[in-house]
Amino acid sequence: GAFFNGAPKSTHRPRSDGETFLFTCNPKCRMWGWDQSLSDRDDHKSFMRSDDICIAFGTGDEGWGLWLSSDFQECLTARSSTFHNQPLFEPTMITPDRIEVWEIMH
């Protein structure tokens, strides 16, 4: 999964900030946050992107940390330079059977 501190807006440019992170709870819970030591690299600042095709988090040479198609029929994961994460699930391309979206109000 992914945490993003704002409402997704359609943009071809990555946005957000270092509060975004990826996580998994299978088989155990793990979280990958932004490593600011690499903040001078452009690919290391791609926290979140959304448009008519997808919503995606993190990027790098191997792909998106988490990528979900706009029709919710495909979901991919890979290692990302942004979060230095391991793939969040195996196999690394799935058809989701459910999607949860939470909003935390304060």
Biopython code that builds the backbone (N, CA, C, O; Angstrom):
import numpy as np
from Bio.PDB.StructureBuilder import StructureBuilder

atoms = [
    (1, "GLY", "N", (0.810, -1.176, 0.000)),
    (1, "GLY", "CA", (0.000, 0.000, 0.000)),
    (1, "GLY", "C", (0.863, 1.253, 0.000)),
    (1, "GLY", "O", (2.092, 1.189, -0.010)),
    (2, "ALA", "N", (0.192, 2.376, 0.011)),
    (2, "ALA", "CA", (0.882, 3.664, 0.014)),
    (2, "ALA", "C", (0.127, 4.644, 0.896)),
    (2, "ALA", "O", (-1.099, 4.604, 0.988)),
    (3, "PHE", "N", (0.876, 5.522, 1.540)),
    (3, "PHE", "CA", (0.310, 6.649, 2.275)),
    (3, "PHE", "C", (0.693, 7.902, 1.517)),
    (3, "PHE", "O", (1.850, 8.083, 1.139)),
    (4, "PHE", "N", (-0.284, 8.766, 1.298)),
    (4, "PHE", "CA", (-0.072, 10.024, 0.588)),
    (4, "PHE", "C", (-0.810, 11.107, 1.348)),
    (4, "PHE", "O", (-1.989, 10.948, 1.664)),
    (5, "ASN", "N", (-0.143, 12.196, 1.643)),
    (5, "ASN", "CA", (-0.731, 13.233, 2.490)),
    (5, "ASN", "C", (-1.472, 14.308, 1.694)),
    (5, "ASN", "O", (-1.155, 15.493, 1.793)),
    (6, "GLY", "N", (-2.445, 13.890, 0.917)),
    (6, "GLY", "CA", (-3.241, 14.837, 0.154)),
    (6, "GLY", "C", (-4.166, 14.103, -0.788)),
    (6, "GLY", "O", (-4.052, 12.890, -0.964)),
    (7, "ALA", "N", (-5.073, 14.829, -1.386)),
    (7, "ALA", "CA", (-5.985, 14.229, -2.362)),
    (7, "ALA", "C", (-5.282, 14.097, -3.709)),
    (7, "ALA", "O", (-4.612, 15.033, -4.147)),
    (8, "PRO", "N", (-5.424, 12.945, -4.372)),
    (8, "PRO", "CA", (-4.826, 12.810, -5.702)),
    (8, "PRO", "C", (-5.421, 13.824, -6.675)),
    (8, "PRO", "O", (-6.633, 14.036, -6.700)),
    (9, "LYS", "N", (-4.568, 14.437, -7.465)),
    (9, "LYS", "CA", (-4.990, 15.367, -8.510)),
    (9, "LYS", "C", (-4.311, 14.933, -9.793)),
    (9, "LYS", "O", (-3.155, 14.511, -9.781)),
    (10, "SER", "N", (-5.021, 15.035, -10.885)),
    (10, "SER", "CA", (-4.462, 14.617, -12.168)),
    (10, "SER", "C", (-3.285, 15.515, -12.554)),
    (10, "SER", "O", (-3.435, 16.725, -12.726)),
    (11, "THR", "N", (-2.127, 14.899, -12.683)),
    (11, "THR", "CA", (-0.926, 15.617, -13.083)),
    (11, "THR", "C", (0.068, 14.624, -13.663)),
    (11, "THR", "O", (0.185, 13.500, -13.175)),
    (12, "HIS", "N", (0.769, 15.026, -14.682)),
    (12, "HIS", "CA", (1.801, 14.162, -15.265)),
    (12, "HIS", "C", (3.131, 14.343, -14.554)),
    (12, "HIS", "O", (4.094, 13.628, -14.829)),
    (13, "ARG", "N", (3.180, 15.307, -13.634)),
    (13, "ARG", "CA", (4.392, 15.554, -12.868)),
    (13, "ARG", "C", (4.239, 14.941, -11.475)),
    (13, "ARG", "O", (3.197, 15.108, -10.840)),
    (14, "PRO", "N", (5.242, 14.249, -11.004)),
    (14, "PRO", "CA", (5.182, 13.714, -9.652)),
    (14, "PRO", "C", (5.067, 14.847, -8.634)),
    (14, "PRO", "O", (5.585, 15.942, -8.855)),
    (15, "ARG", "N", (4.382, 14.577, -7.514)),
    (15, "ARG", "CA", (4.225, 15.591, -6.493)),
    (15, "ARG", "C", (4.195, 14.961, -5.109)),
    (15, "ARG", "O", (4.359, 13.748, -4.974)),
    (16, "SER", "N", (3.991, 15.762, -4.098)),
    (16, "SER", "CA", (3.929, 15.410, -2.692)),
    (16, "SER", "C", (5.229, 15.784, -2.023)),
    (16, "SER", "O", (5.956, 16.660, -2.492)),
    (17, "ASP", "N", (5.516, 15.119, -0.931)),
    (17, "ASP", "CA", (6.727, 15.424, -0.187)),
    (17, "ASP", "C", (7.191, 14.189, 0.559)),
    (17, "ASP", "O", (6.681, 13.091, 0.336)),
    (18, "GLY", "N", (8.146, 14.367, 1.435)),
    (18, "GLY", "CA", (8.754, 13.245, 2.136)),
    (18, "GLY", "C", (7.866, 12.540, 3.141)),
    (18, "GLY", "O", (8.316, 11.590, 3.783)),
    (19, "GLU", "N", (6.616, 12.967, 3.304)),
    (19, "GLU", "CA", (5.704, 12.266, 4.216)),
    (19, "GLU", "C", (5.069, 11.044, 3.566)),
    (19, "GLU", "O", (4.456, 10.232, 4.259)),
    (20, "THR", "N", (5.201, 10.898, 2.263)),
    (20, "THR", "CA", (4.652, 9.754, 1.539)),
    (20, "THR", "C", (5.504, 8.522, 1.833)),
    (20, "THR", "O", (6.726, 8.621, 1.945)),
    (21, "PHE", "N", (4.856, 7.356, 1.959)),
    (21, "PHE", "CA", (5.610, 6.114, 2.161)),
    (21, "PHE", "C", (4.859, 4.930, 1.586)),
    (21, "PHE", "O", (3.652, 4.999, 1.355)),
    (22, "LEU", "N", (5.581, 3.844, 1.356)),
    (22, "LEU", "CA", (5.009, 2.569, 0.925)),
    (22, "LEU", "C", (5.016, 1.608, 2.098)),
    (22, "LEU", "O", (5.837, 1.730, 3.008)),
    (23, "PHE", "N", (4.093, 0.645, 2.074)),
    (23, "PHE", "CA", (4.048, -0.353, 3.141)),
    (23, "PHE", "C", (3.470, -1.659, 2.622)),
    (23, "PHE", "O", (2.819, -1.700, 1.578)),
    (24, "THR", "N", (3.718, -2.712, 3.363)),
    (24, "THR", "CA", (3.104, -4.009, 3.108)),
    (24, "THR", "C", (2.854, -4.674, 4.463)),
    (24, "THR", "O", (3.541, -4.388, 5.444)),
    (25, "CYS", "N", (1.881, -5.545, 4.499)),
    (25, "CYS", "CA", (1.610, -6.333, 5.717)),
    (25, "CYS", "C", (1.512, -7.804, 5.355)),
    (25, "CYS", "O", (0.737, -8.548, 5.957)),
    (26, "ASN", "N", (2.296, -8.221, 4.375)),
    (26, "ASN", "CA", (2.273, -9.611, 3.953)),
    (26, "ASN", "C", (3.682, -10.069, 3.628)),
    (26, "ASN", "O", (4.225, -9.560, 2.648)),
    (27, "PRO", "N", (4.307, -10.942, 4.319)),
    (27, "PRO", "CA", (3.771, -11.703, 5.444)),
    (27, "PRO", "C", (3.871, -10.958, 6.785)),
    (27, "PRO", "O", (3.190, -11.316, 7.745)),
    (28, "LYS", "N", (4.712, -9.931, 6.847)),
    (28, "LYS", "CA", (4.768, -9.124, 8.060)),
    (28, "LYS", "C", (4.726, -7.653, 7.661)),
    (28, "LYS", "O", (4.996, -7.318, 6.508)),
    (29, "CYS", "N", (4.397, -6.785, 8.587)),
    (29, "CYS", "CA", (4.280, -5.357, 8.269)),
    (29, "CYS", "C", (5.656, -4.718, 8.141)),
    (29, "CYS", "O", (6.523, -4.878, 9.000)),
    (30, "ARG", "N", (5.828, -3.987, 7.041)),
    (30, "ARG", "CA", (7.057, -3.230, 6.783)),
    (30, "ARG", "C", (6.683, -1.911, 6.139)),
    (30, "ARG", "O", (5.662, -1.810, 5.459)),
    (31, "MET", "N", (7.507, -0.903, 6.354)),
    (31, "MET", "CA", (7.263, 0.420, 5.796)),
    (31, "MET", "C", (8.559, 0.952, 5.197)),
    (31, "MET", "O", (9.639, 0.748, 5.751)),
    (32, "TRP", "N", (8.441, 1.643, 4.046)),
    (32, "TRP", "CA", (9.589, 2.269, 3.404)),
    (32, "TRP", "C", (9.293, 3.742, 3.218)),
    (32, "TRP", "O", (8.391, 4.103, 2.461)),
    (33, "GLY", "N", (10.033, 4.593, 3.892)),
    (33, "GLY", "CA", (9.889, 6.035, 3.760)),
    (33, "GLY", "C", (10.969, 6.590, 2.848)),
    (33, "GLY", "O", (11.804, 5.852, 2.326)),
    (34, "TRP", "N", (10.936, 7.879, 2.670)),
    (34, "TRP", "CA", (11.870, 8.573, 1.796)),
    (34, "TRP", "C", (13.213, 8.730, 2.485)),
    (34, "TRP", "O", (13.276, 9.155, 3.638)),
    (35, "ASP", "N", (14.276, 8.392, 1.790)),
    (35, "ASP", "CA", (15.642, 8.567, 2.294)),
    (35, "ASP", "C", (16.151, 9.916, 1.800)),
    (35, "ASP", "O", (16.530, 10.041, 0.635)),
    (36, "GLN", "N", (16.165, 10.917, 2.656)),
    (36, "GLN", "CA", (16.535, 12.274, 2.261)),
    (36, "GLN", "C", (17.999, 12.408, 1.876)),
    (36, "GLN", "O", (18.375, 13.416, 1.278)),
    (37, "SER", "N", (18.826, 11.444, 2.190)),
    (37, "SER", "CA", (20.244, 11.538, 1.849)),
    (37, "SER", "C", (20.464, 11.547, 0.337)),
    (37, "SER", "O", (21.523, 11.966, -0.131)),
    (38, "LEU", "N", (19.470, 11.086, -0.431)),
    (38, "LEU", "CA", (19.575, 11.076, -1.892)),
    (38, "LEU", "C", (18.677, 12.126, -2.526)),
    (38, "LEU", "O", (18.305, 11.987, -3.692)),
    (39, "SER", "N", (18.319, 13.176, -1.788)),
    (39, "SER", "CA", (17.330, 14.142, -2.256)),
    (39, "SER", "C", (17.796, 14.990, -3.431)),
    (39, "SER", "O", (16.984, 15.710, -4.014)),
    (40, "ASP", "N", (19.062, 14.933, -3.799)),
    (40, "ASP", "CA", (19.530, 15.707, -4.952)),
    (40, "ASP", "C", (19.216, 15.023, -6.280)),
    (40, "ASP", "O", (19.339, 15.656, -7.328)),
    (41, "ARG", "N", (18.817, 13.762, -6.270)),
    (41, "ARG", "CA", (18.486, 13.036, -7.495)),
    (41, "ARG", "C", (17.019, 13.255, -7.862)),
    (41, "ARG", "O", (16.145, 13.120, -7.006)),
    (42, "ASP", "N", (16.737, 13.592, -9.124)),
    (42, "ASP", "CA", (15.364, 13.842, -9.557)),
    (42, "ASP", "C", (14.474, 12.613, -9.418)),
    (42, "ASP", "O", (13.317, 12.738, -9.017)),
    (43, "ASP", "N", (14.993, 11.414, -9.745)),
    (43, "ASP", "CA", (14.169, 10.208, -9.651)),
    (43, "ASP", "C", (13.863, 9.851, -8.203)),
    (43, "ASP", "O", (12.998, 9.018, -7.932)),
    (44, "HIS", "N", (14.564, 10.473, -7.289)),
    (44, "HIS", "CA", (14.363, 10.184, -5.874)),
    (44, "HIS", "C", (13.281, 11.071, -5.263)),
    (44, "HIS", "O", (12.966, 10.929, -4.082)),
    (45, "LYS", "N", (12.708, 11.984, -6.051)),
    (45, "LYS", "CA", (11.677, 12.891, -5.555)),
    (45, "LYS", "C", (10.312, 12.585, -6.147)),
    (45, "LYS", "O", (9.383, 13.374, -5.978)),
    (46, "SER", "N", (10.167, 11.475, -6.828)),
    (46, "SER", "CA", (8.906, 11.130, -7.468)),
    (46, "SER", "C", (8.027, 10.360, -6.490)),
    (46, "SER", "O", (7.958, 9.131, -6.529)),
    (47, "PHE", "N", (7.361, 11.099, -5.617)),
    (47, "PHE", "CA", (6.570, 10.461, -4.566)),
    (47, "PHE", "C", (5.263, 9.885, -5.090)),
    (47, "PHE", "O", (4.942, 8.727, -4.820)),
    (48, "MET", "N", (4.503, 10.688, -5.841)),
    (48, "MET", "CA", (3.187, 10.257, -6.291)),
    (48, "MET", "C", (2.842, 10.932, -7.611)),
    (48, "MET", "O", (3.137, 12.108, -7.823)),
    (49, "ARG", "N", (2.216, 10.168, -8.487)),
    (49, "ARG", "CA", (1.757, 10.686, -9.784)),
    (49, "ARG", "C", (0.362, 10.130, -10.035)),
    (49, "ARG", "O", (0.102, 8.963, -9.741)),
    (50, "SER", "N", (-0.529, 10.939, -10.569)),
    (50, "SER", "CA", (-1.848, 10.439, -10.958)),
    (50, "SER", "C", (-2.288, 11.142, -12.235)),
    (50, "SER", "O", (-2.024, 12.329, -12.432)),
    (51, "ASP", "N", (-2.960, 10.392, -13.096)),
    (51, "ASP", "CA", (-3.493, 10.937, -14.338)),
    (51, "ASP", "C", (-4.601, 10.018, -14.825)),
    (51, "ASP", "O", (-5.102, 9.201, -14.052)),
    (52, "ASP", "N", (-4.995, 10.131, -16.085)),
    (52, "ASP", "CA", (-6.079, 9.302, -16.617)),
    (52, "ASP", "C", (-5.697, 7.831, -16.763)),
    (52, "ASP", "O", (-6.568, 6.983, -16.955)),
    (53, "ILE", "N", (-4.417, 7.526, -16.675)),
    (53, "ILE", "CA", (-3.929, 6.162, -16.886)),
    (53, "ILE", "C", (-3.709, 5.416, -15.580)),
    (53, "ILE", "O", (-3.999, 4.224, -15.484)),
    (54, "CYS", "N", (-3.189, 6.126, -14.561)),
    (54, "CYS", "CA", (-2.780, 5.417, -13.353)),
    (54, "CYS", "C", (-2.641, 6.352, -12.162)),
    (54, "CYS", "O", (-2.722, 7.575, -12.276)),
    (55, "ILE", "N", (-2.429, 5.721, -11.017)),
    (55, "ILE", "CA", (-1.915, 6.398, -9.835)),
    (55, "ILE", "C", (-0.676, 5.597, -9.450)),
    (55, "ILE", "O", (-0.717, 4.367, -9.403)),
    (56, "ALA", "N", (0.425, 6.292, -9.176)),
    (56, "ALA", "CA", (1.693, 5.594, -8.947)),
    (56, "ALA", "C", (2.495, 6.284, -7.848)),
    (56, "ALA", "O", (2.382, 7.491, -7.637)),
    (57, "PHE", "N", (3.303, 5.492, -7.158)),
    (57, "PHE", "CA", (4.114, 5.979, -6.046)),
    (57, "PHE", "C", (5.547, 5.499, -6.208)),
    (57, "PHE", "O", (5.784, 4.315, -6.448)),
    (58, "GLY", "N", (6.514, 6.423, -6.078)),
    (58, "GLY", "CA", (7.933, 6.071, -6.169)),
    (58, "GLY", "C", (8.311, 5.659, -7.578)),
    (58, "GLY", "O", (7.487, 5.105, -8.307)),
    (59, "THR", "N", (9.535, 5.921, -7.965)),
    (59, "THR", "CA", (9.996, 5.507, -9.284)),
    (59, "THR", "C", (11.481, 5.186, -9.237)),
    (59, "THR", "O", (12.148, 5.441, -8.234)),
    (60, "GLY", "N", (11.988, 4.631, -10.313)),
    (60, "GLY", "CA", (13.396, 4.280, -10.407)),
    (60, "GLY", "C", (13.646, 3.452, -11.643)),
    (60, "GLY", "O", (12.756, 3.289, -12.477)),
    (61, "ASP", "N", (14.850, 2.928, -11.768)),
    (61, "ASP", "CA", (15.235, 2.156, -12.948)),
    (61, "ASP", "C", (14.401, 0.890, -13.133)),
    (61, "ASP", "O", (14.189, 0.449, -14.263)),
    (62, "GLU", "N", (13.928, 0.305, -12.038)),
    (62, "GLU", "CA", (13.185, -0.955, -12.134)),
    (62, "GLU", "C", (11.685, -0.759, -12.291)),
    (62, "GLU", "O", (10.973, -1.714, -12.603)),
    (63, "GLY", "N", (11.185, 0.461, -12.081)),
    (63, "GLY", "CA", (9.753, 0.717, -12.224)),
    (63, "GLY", "C", (9.205, 1.487, -11.034)),
    (63, "GLY", "O", (9.952, 2.063, -10.244)),
    (64, "TRP", "N", (7.901, 1.482, -10.926)),
    (64, "TRP", "CA", (7.205, 2.168, -9.845)),
    (64, "TRP", "C", (7.192, 1.311, -8.579)),
    (64, "TRP", "O", (7.089, 0.086, -8.649)),
    (65, "GLY", "N", (7.296, 1.962, -7.433)),
    (65, "GLY", "CA", (7.151, 1.238, -6.169)),
    (65, "GLY", "C", (5.777, 0.600, -6.064)),
    (65, "GLY", "O", (5.647, -0.543, -5.627)),
    (66, "LEU", "N", (4.748, 1.345, -6.467)),
    (66, "LEU", "CA", (3.375, 0.843, -6.536)),
    (66, "LEU", "C", (2.674, 1.583, -7.663)),
    (66, "LEU", "O", (2.679, 2.813, -7.687)),
    (67, "TRP", "N", (2.075, 0.858, -8.591)),
    (67, "TRP", "CA", (1.380, 1.413, -9.745)),
    (67, "TRP", "C", (0.025, 0.739, -9.858)),
    (67, "TRP", "O", (-0.062, -0.489, -9.839)),
    (68, "LEU", "N", (-1.048, 1.542, -9.978)),
    (68, "LEU", "CA", (-2.403, 1.014, -10.091)),
    (68, "LEU", "C", (-3.082, 1.672, -11.285)),
    (68, "LEU", "O", (-3.145, 2.899, -11.368)),
    (69, "SER", "N", (-3.589, 0.859, -12.211)),
    (69, "SER", "CA", (-4.246, 1.404, -13.398)),
    (69, "SER", "C", (-5.535, 2.119, -13.003)),
    (69, "SER", "O", (-6.145, 1.802, -11.981)),
    (70, "SER", "N", (-5.942, 3.085, -13.823)),
    (70, "SER", "CA", (-7.126, 3.886, -13.506)),
    (70, "SER", "C", (-8.415, 3.065, -13.487)),
    (70, "SER", "O", (-9.392, 3.471, -12.858)),
    (71, "ASP", "N", (-8.433, 1.913, -14.168)),
    (71, "ASP", "CA", (-9.619, 1.050, -14.131)),
    (71, "ASP", "C", (-9.517, -0.018, -13.035)),
    (71, "ASP", "O", (-10.388, -0.880, -12.920)),
    (72, "PHE", "N", (-8.452, 0.045, -12.234)),
    (72, "PHE", "CA", (-8.230, -0.856, -11.091)),
    (72, "PHE", "C", (-8.092, -2.327, -11.495)),
    (72, "PHE", "O", (-8.334, -3.217, -10.680)),
    (73, "GLN", "N", (-7.707, -2.586, -12.744)),
    (73, "GLN", "CA", (-7.571, -3.959, -13.214)),
    (73, "GLN", "C", (-6.139, -4.474, -13.172)),
    (73, "GLN", "O", (-5.916, -5.682, -13.252)),
    (74, "GLU", "N", (-5.160, -3.572, -13.049)),
    (74, "GLU", "CA", (-3.757, -3.980, -12.981)),
    (74, "GLU", "C", (-3.069, -3.246, -11.844)),
    (74, "GLU", "O", (-3.309, -2.062, -11.607)),
    (75, "CYS", "N", (-2.217, -3.968, -11.155)),
    (75, "CYS", "CA", (-1.413, -3.373, -10.092)),
    (75, "CYS", "C", (-0.012, -3.976, -10.189)),
    (75, "CYS", "O", (0.148, -5.195, -10.260)),
    (76, "LEU", "N", (0.998, -3.104, -10.191)),
    (76, "LEU", "CA", (2.385, -3.530, -10.328)),
    (76, "LEU", "C", (3.199, -3.012, -9.154)),
    (76, "LEU", "O", (2.839, -2.010, -8.536)),
    (77, "THR", "N", (4.283, -3.687, -8.850)),
    (77, "THR", "CA", (5.226, -3.208, -7.854)),
    (77, "THR", "C", (6.643, -3.558, -8.286)),
    (77, "THR", "O", (6.874, -4.569, -8.950)),
    (78, "ALA", "N", (7.584, -2.709, -7.902)),
    (78, "ALA", "CA", (9.005, -2.927, -8.192)),
    (78, "ALA", "C", (9.816, -2.167, -7.154)),
    (78, "ALA", "O", (9.270, -1.389, -6.372)),
    (79, "ARG", "N", (11.117, -2.398, -7.154)),
    (79, "ARG", "CA", (11.991, -1.582, -6.308)),
    (79, "ARG", "C", (11.982, -0.158, -6.852)),
    (79, "ARG", "O", (11.986, 0.040, -8.067)),
    (80, "SER", "N", (11.969, 0.828, -5.971)),
    (80, "SER", "CA", (12.004, 2.217, -6.429)),
    (80, "SER", "C", (13.155, 2.955, -5.768)),
    (80, "SER", "O", (13.518, 2.681, -4.624)),
    (81, "SER", "N", (13.719, 3.895, -6.511)),
    (81, "SER", "CA", (14.785, 4.728, -5.958)),
    (81, "SER", "C", (14.241, 5.674, -4.893)),
    (81, "SER", "O", (14.954, 6.043, -3.959)),
    (82, "THR", "N", (12.982, 6.063, -5.037)),
    (82, "THR", "CA", (12.372, 6.998, -4.095)),
    (82, "THR", "C", (12.338, 6.431, -2.684)),
    (82, "THR", "O", (12.693, 7.119, -1.727)),
    (83, "PHE", "N", (11.909, 5.171, -2.552)),
    (83, "PHE", "CA", (11.698, 4.587, -1.234)),
    (83, "PHE", "C", (12.668, 3.452, -0.880)),
    (83, "PHE", "O", (12.669, 2.981, 0.257)),
    (84, "HIS", "N", (13.484, 3.013, -1.828)),
    (84, "HIS", "CA", (14.393, 1.873, -1.596)),
    (84, "HIS", "C", (13.631, 0.661, -1.061)),
    (84, "HIS", "O", (14.120, -0.059, -0.190)),
    (85, "ASN", "N", (12.441, 0.451, -1.590)),
    (85, "ASN", "CA", (11.585, -0.647, -1.125)),
    (85, "ASN", "C", (11.870, -1.941, -1.871)),
    (85, "ASN", "O", (12.429, -1.941, -2.968)),
    (86, "GLN", "N", (11.479, -3.020, -1.262)),
    (86, "GLN", "CA", (11.385, -4.302, -1.936)),
    (86, "GLN", "C", (10.032, -4.319, -2.640)),
    (86, "GLN", "O", (9.147, -3.558, -2.248)),
    (87, "PRO", "N", (9.829, -5.160, -3.671)),
    (87, "PRO", "CA", (8.483, -5.282, -4.234)),
    (87, "PRO", "C", (7.487, -5.595, -3.112)),
    (87, "PRO", "O", (7.789, -6.371, -2.206)),
    (88, "LEU", "N", (6.311, -4.991, -3.179)),
    (88, "LEU", "CA", (5.343, -5.095, -2.096)),
    (88, "LEU", "C", (4.585, -6.412, -2.078)),
    (88, "LEU", "O", (4.017, -6.785, -1.051)),
    (89, "PHE", "N", (4.568, -7.126, -3.210)),
    (89, "PHE", "CA", (3.847, -8.401, -3.286)),
    (89, "PHE", "C", (4.436, -9.252, -4.396)),
    (89, "PHE", "O", (5.131, -8.754, -5.282)),
    (90, "GLU", "N", (4.142, -10.554, -4.331)),
    (90, "GLU", "CA", (4.553, -11.524, -5.350)),
    (90, "GLU", "C", (3.307, -12.259, -5.823)),
    (90, "GLU", "O", (2.496, -12.651, -4.984)),
    (91, "PRO", "N", (3.114, -12.466, -7.117)),
    (91, "PRO", "CA", (3.917, -11.941, -8.210)),
    (91, "PRO", "C", (3.824, -10.427, -8.263)),
    (91, "PRO", "O", (2.938, -9.840, -7.643)),
    (92, "THR", "N", (4.723, -9.788, -8.994)),
    (92, "THR", "CA", (4.814, -8.327, -8.982)),
    (92, "THR", "C", (3.784, -7.642, -9.876)),
    (92, "THR", "O", (3.737, -6.413, -9.918)),
    (93, "MET", "N", (2.960, -8.408, -10.591)),
    (93, "MET", "CA", (1.830, -7.864, -11.355)),
    (93, "MET", "C", (0.596, -8.663, -10.995)),
    (93, "MET", "O", (0.578, -9.885, -11.143)),
    (94, "ILE", "N", (-0.451, -7.972, -10.516)),
    (94, "ILE", "CA", (-1.664, -8.665, -10.076)),
    (94, "ILE", "C", (-2.904, -7.920, -10.573)),
    (94, "ILE", "O", (-2.832, -6.767, -10.999)),
    (95, "THR", "N", (-4.033, -8.609, -10.507)),
    (95, "THR", "CA", (-5.341, -7.987, -10.650)),
    (95, "THR", "C", (-5.917, -7.887, -9.243)),
    (95, "THR", "O", (-6.217, -8.911, -8.629)),
    (96, "PRO", "N", (-6.075, -6.677, -8.724)),
    (96, "PRO", "CA", (-6.560, -6.537, -7.342)),
    (96, "PRO", "C", (-7.972, -7.096, -7.184)),
    (96, "PRO", "O", (-8.808, -6.937, -8.074)),
    (97, "ASP", "N", (-8.235, -7.745, -6.058)),
    (97, "ASP", "CA", (-9.596, -8.204, -5.793)),
    (97, "ASP", "C", (-10.354, -7.217, -4.908)),
    (97, "ASP", "O", (-11.578, -7.292, -4.799)),
    (98, "ARG", "N", (-9.629, -6.292, -4.276)),
    (98, "ARG", "CA", (-10.252, -5.204, -3.518)),
    (98, "ARG", "C", (-9.240, -4.080, -3.328)),
    (98, "ARG", "O", (-8.030, -4.306, -3.321)),
    (99, "ILE", "N", (-9.754, -2.878, -3.175)),
    (99, "ILE", "CA", (-8.931, -1.691, -2.967)),
    (99, "ILE", "C", (-9.539, -0.909, -1.815)),
    (99, "ILE", "O", (-10.751, -0.702, -1.768)),
    (100, "GLU", "N", (-8.704, -0.479, -0.898)),
    (100, "GLU", "CA", (-9.166, 0.328, 0.219)),
    (100, "GLU", "C", (-8.563, 1.713, 0.124)),
    (100, "GLU", "O", (-7.376, 1.867, -0.161)),
    (101, "VAL", "N", (-9.382, 2.716, 0.364)),
    (101, "VAL", "CA", (-8.926, 4.097, 0.413)),
    (101, "VAL", "C", (-9.409, 4.670, 1.740)),
    (101, "VAL", "O", (-10.594, 4.605, 2.066)),
    (102, "TRP", "N", (-8.484, 5.225, 2.487)),
    (102, "TRP", "CA", (-8.811, 5.789, 3.790)),
    (102, "TRP", "C", (-8.506, 7.275, 3.777)),
    (102, "TRP", "O", (-7.554, 7.716, 3.133)),
    (103, "GLU", "N", (-9.303, 8.032, 4.478)),
    (103, "GLU", "CA", (-9.026, 9.448, 4.687)),
    (103, "GLU", "C", (-8.949, 9.671, 6.187)),
    (103, "GLU", "O", (-9.860, 9.310, 6.931)),
    (104, "ILE", "N", (-7.865, 10.263, 6.613)),
    (104, "ILE", "CA", (-7.677, 10.549, 8.031)),
    (104, "ILE", "C", (-7.925, 12.037, 8.239)),
    (104, "ILE", "O", (-7.232, 12.876, 7.665)),
    (105, "MET", "N", (-8.898, 12.351, 9.045)),
    (105, "MET", "CA", (-9.268, 13.749, 9.310)),
    (105, "MET", "C", (-8.685, 14.162, 10.653)),
    (105, "MET", "O", (-8.647, 13.371, 11.595)),
    (106, "HIS", "N", (-8.239, 15.388, 10.728)),
    (106, "HIS", "CA", (-7.783, 15.907, 12.029)),
    (106, "HIS", "C", (-8.174, 17.343, 12.187)),
    (106, "HIS", "O", (-7.880, 17.954, 13.214)),
]
sb = StructureBuilder()
sb.init_structure("model")
sb.init_model(0)
sb.init_chain("A")
sb.init_seg("    ")
for serial, (resi, resn, name, xyz) in enumerate(atoms, 1):
    if name == "N":
        sb.init_residue(resn, " ", resi, " ")
    sb.init_atom(name, np.array(xyz, "f"), 0.0, 1.0, " ", f" {name:<3s}", serial, name[0])
structure = sb.get_structure()
